[in-house]
Amino acid sequence: MNYEAVIGLEIHVQLLTKSKAYCSDNAEYGGMPNTQISPITIAHPGTLPKHNVKVVEQAIKMGLALNCEITRINRFDRKNYFYADLPKGYQITQDKTPICTGGFVKIKTKDGDKNIRLTRIHMEEDSGKSMHDQDLNDTLVDYNRAGVPLIEIVGEPDIRSGEEAYEYVSEIRKLVRYLGICDGNMEEGSLRCDANISIRPVGSTTFGTKVEVKNMNSISNVKRAIESEIKRQSEMLERGETIVSETRGFNALKGNTFSMRSKEAANDYRYFPEPDLPPFIVKDEYLQSIKDNMPALPEQLYNQLKNEFALSEYDTTTITEDKSTALFYIEMCQHTENYKAAANWLLGPIKSYLNETATEIEDFKMPVSSIGQLIQLIDEGKLSHSAAAQTVFPEMLNSSNYNPLEVAEKLNILQTSDLGLISGIVAEVISKYPEKVAEYKAGKKGLLGLFVGEVMKASKGKADPKLVNAEVIKALES
C-alpha cells in the first residue's frame, strides 16, 4: 500500500496477411518447419525486400481505431543484432518514422473509463523460432515465421495495476479481431505482450527502476505476472534491497517471475535507414479510402446496443466481446422488438448449442428470422419459454424445419387460451382436493402453486400459465 506501480506495455500483433512483410513467401501459421521460406526469408546475398501494401493498410486501420496520427512519409530502418533465428543479422523495422503516433486505448476500470496513452505503432518483421525441446543436444530453428509482418503497439506508462493491464490487452485483442487484422491468439504467439514494470512511493513523480517481464502466453497471465512482480519489488524495497534493471520471465505454474538476463547496459541496435526499401507516402485519397472502409468498432456497437436496444451493461459487454456475435444480435433485432428476449436467446440456448457443437456463430444454420418468430410465439402466449427452448428449438435444429409454428403444432405443444377449456380443467382439479381448498381459504396461500401445477399437468402443458393462474385464484376465492 506504500507503493504505486508504473507499467507500460509493448504489444506485438502478428498481421493476417497471405504473404510476408517484405517478400511473397506464405505467412500462414502452422506449416511444417522450414517449408514457407525462400532465399529472401533466409537472407541469401543479393536478395532484396519489397513493400507489402496490405501490411501498411492494416497498420493504418489499427492507428485509426486507436485515435492515432498517421505518418505520411514513412521510412524503414535496420535494427542490428545477432541471434540464431534472425537470418539477416538485422530486423527491418521503423525507428524514426513510426506509421502511427499518439492515440490512446480506452479501458473500463472500477473508477470509470480511463485512457491509456500510446507512444507509437510501427511496422516490422518477425524473427524465426528457436526450438529448444526438439533435440537432446541442439537447438533447432524454424524460419517459417521469419519475415511475418508485425505491428508493435508501444504504450505510455499509464497503467497502475495488473487489472488495468488485463483490460488494456483485452481491448487490444478485441480491436484486432474486429478489424480482422489478427486472430489475437496469445497461445500461438500471434499476440505477444511485454510489460515494463517499476514501483515508486505513493505521491512520487520519479520513476523507479524498470524491469521487463516476458513469456506471458495469456491475458490472465499478463495480470498474474504483473501482480507478482509488483509484490516482489515492494518486498525488496521494504527489506532495503536494490531493484536491478533486468529481463524476467513468468512461470505460470508457480505464479512468479524469474530472472533471465541483466539489462545493466542499454542495447545499442545501431539503427540506420534501410537502403533497399524506398520511402512510401500515405496520400490523402489512400488514407480516406481506408477510413471509408473501416468496419464497425467495439465502442460503436456497444453504444448501439446500449442506446438503441436498451440492454443491460452485462448483456451489452458480453455480446460485443465478439464482432460476429454483436452483428448477429443486431440482425436478430430486425425480426423482433423484444430486444431483451433476443439477448436472452443469444446468450442462452443459442450460445449453449454453439458451445456443445463447437460451432462458430457465422456457421449457425438457423435463420435469425426463425428466432424472431419463436420469440413472437412466446410473447403471444402460444408457447411457453421452456417448451420453446427445450423442445421446439432443438427440434428445429435437428429436423431443419425452421418454422417454429409448424414444429410446435407437429409436437402438439402450442398453448391454448380457450377460457372455457381452462375453466373446466380448473374445476376438475379443485374438486379433487377439497381439503387443500379448505386450507387455502383458511389462509395457506402457498397452496396456489399446487393447483396451478396440477392444472398445467392436466392440460399437458398447453394451457396459458397466466390464464391458469388467474382462473385458479378466481375459483378458489369464489
Sequence and secondary structure as in RCSB ss.txt:
>XXXX:A:sequence
MNYEAVIGLEIHVQLLTKSKAYCSDNAEYGGMPNTQISPITIAHPGTLPKHNVKVVEQAIKMGLALNCEITRINR
FDRKNYFYADLPKGYQITQDKTPICTGGFVKIKTKDGDKNIRLTRIHMEEDSGKSMHDQDLNDTLVDYNRAGVPL
IEIVGEPDIRSGEEAYEYVSEIRKLVRYLGICDGNMEEGSLRCDANISIRPVGSTTFGTKVEVKNMNSISNVKRA
IESEIKRQSEMLERGETIVSETRGFNALKGNTFSMRSKEAANDYRYFPEPDLPPFIVKDEYLQSIKDNMPALPEQ
LYNQLKNEFALSEYDTTTITEDKSTALFYIEMCQHTENYKAAANWLLGPIKSYLNETATEIEDFKMPVSSIGQLI
QLIDEGKLSHSAAAQTVFPEMLNSSNYNPLEVAEKLNILQTSDLGLISGIVAEVISKYPEKVAEYKAGKKGLLGL
FVGEVMKASKGKADPKLVNAEVIKALES
>XXXX:A:secstr
  EEEEEEEEEEEE   SB SSS SB  TT  TT S  TTTTT TT      HHHHHHHHHHHHHTT EE SEE 
 EEEE   TT TTSEEEE SSS SEES EEEEEETTEEEEEEEEEEEEEE   EEESSS SS  EEE TTTT EE
EEEEE S B SHHHHHHHHHHHHHHHHHHTS    TTTTSEEEEEEEEEEETT  S    EEE    SHHHHHHH
HHHHHHHHHHHHHTT     EEEEEETTTTEEEEEEE  S      EE TTS  EE  HHHHHHHHHT    HHH
HHHHHHHTS   HHHHHHHTTSHHHHHHHHHHTTS S HHHHHHHIIIIIHHHHHHHT  GGG  S HHHHHHHH
HHHHTTSS HHHIIIIIHHHHHHH    HHHHHHHHT   B  HHHHHHHHHHHHHH HHHHHHHHTT GGGHHH
HHHHHHHHTTT B HHHHHHHHHHHHT 
